[in-house]
Each structure stands twice: as C-alpha cells, then as structure tokens.
Amino acid sequence: KFHPENQVTHMDSAVSCLSWVSGGVLLLGLARGAALLRVWDACGGCVLPVGGLAGKAGVNCIAVYQSGSCRVAAGDDSGIVRVWELPVRRIKLTTHDLDLNEFVKQSSRHK
C-alpha cells in the first residue's frame, strides 16, 4: 500500500515543480540536467525509464492532461513550451489474478 509520508528520495538535480500523474506516479520538472523531466514511481521508489524528455533549459512549470493518453506540457527558463506524450501503463492479468472457481460460483447463483 502506498504511504507517501514514508517516501523520501534524493534527485541528482533540483526539482523545480512536480505533478501527480496517476497511481502513485509523479512527474518531476528539474531545474537543470540532461533529462529535464523524470517520471518517478513513488510506490516503487525508482525512476521509470521514459526516453525523450530532454530540453536545454530548466523546467519551471508542468501540466498533465490525461484522457485516454497522458500528455505533458513543460515550460522552461528559455520561454519554450514542450509537449510530450507519455506511455500509458497497461494492466496485464495473469491466471493468478483470476479466480475462476469464484466466478463459476457467482455465475451459478444468478441462474
């Protein structure tokens, strides 16, 4: 279970802004560095590998739009606004996720 009060981390660059994306995932805008945006999994405590989030000046504001896809706009110190589309996580069900015996019991009760 996600407990944000128990999560402390240190980035190698100053974080200038951040926004929750979904499900315990944070988008971090960095003040400087090679990758100006980082996608942080707060539940797992790690940076998620997403390429192409580079820029030339520090990010000072970000906005996230989610409607079927996840679009991110970031404004930087040079006055440029960049827009990215982040990959959306897919839920993958396995046989361990499904209890077919319980499904059959529930179905037979409704007949």
C-alpha positions, 0 to 999 in steps of 0.5 A: 500500500502506498504511504507517501509520508514514508517516501523520501528520495534524493534527485541528482538535480533540483526539482523545480515543480512536480505533478501527480500523474496517476497511481502513485506516479509523479512527474518531476520538472528539474531545474537543470540536467540532461533529462529535464523531466523524470517520471518517478514511481513513488510506490516503487521508489525508482525512476521509470525509464521514459526516453525523450524528455530532454530540453536545454533549459530548466523546467519551471512549470508542468501540466498533465492532461490525461484522457485516454493518453497522458500528455505533458506540457513543460515550460522552461527558463528559455520561454519554450513550451514542450509537449510530450506524450507519455506511455500509458501503463497497461494492466496485464492479468495473469491466471493468478489474478483470476479466480475462476472457481469464484466466478463459476460460483457467482455465475451459478447463483444468478441462474 
